């Protein structure tokens, strides 16, 4: 899932990418990448025991970012 937030008046050009990936030991990772458009940004992976937990966390993040103006 790729989200962007662009506000030219505030010189705000941001991206937020969320991806669910399987781990090597049956766990699931929620990979988040965010930063200014055109840069490589920051990267973080949170690990979950089940795919359902990772999907719930992704949904919560998506809703939080939507409230902040990401599309």
C-alpha positions in Angstrom: 0.0 0.0 0.0 1.5 3.3 -1.1 0.2 6.6 0.5 1.2 10.1 -0.3 0.6 13.5 1.3 1.3 16.6 -0.9 0.7 20.1 0.3 2.6 22.5 -2.0 1.8 25.6 0.2 3.6 24.0 3.2 6.3 22.4 1.0 5.1 19.0 2.2 5.8 16.1 -0.1 5.7 12.8 1.9 5.2 9.1 1.2 4.3 6.2 3.4 4.5 2.6 2.2 3.1 -0.4 4.1 3.7 -4.0 3.2 3.2 -7.4 4.8 5.9 -10.0 4.3 6.3 -13.6 5.6 9.2 -14.4 7.9 11.4 -17.4 7.9 10.0 -18.9 11.0 6.2 -18.7 10.3 5.9 -15.1 11.6 4.8 -12.1 9.6 6.4 -8.7 9.2 4.8 -5.3 8.7 7.4 -3.3 6.7 6.9 0.4 6.9 8.9 2.9 4.7 8.3 6.6 5.0 9.9 10.0 4.2 10.1 12.8 1.7 9.2 11.9 -1.9 12.4 11.5 -3.8 14.4 10.1 -0.8 14.9 6.6 0.3 13.3 7.5 3.7 13.2 5.5 6.9 12.5 1.7 7.2 11.0 -0.2 10.1 9.8 -3.8 10.4 7.5 -5.0 13.2 7.0 -8.7 13.6 3.7 -10.5 14.4 2.9 -14.1 15.2 0.0 -14.4 12.7 -0.9 -12.8 9.4 -4.2 -11.6 10.8 -2.3 -9.6 13.5 -0.2 -8.0 10.8 -3.2 -7.1 8.7 -4.9 -5.6 11.8 -1.9 -3.4 12.5 -1.7 -2.4 8.8 -5.4 -1.3 8.9 -4.8 0.7 12.1 -1.8 2.5 10.5 -3.7 3.1 7.3 -6.6 4.7 9.3 -4.2 6.9 11.3 -2.4 8.1 8.2 -5.8 8.8 6.4 -6.7 11.1 9.4 -3.5 13.0 8.8 -4.3 13.6 5.1 -2.5 10.7 3.4 -4.2 9.3 0.3 
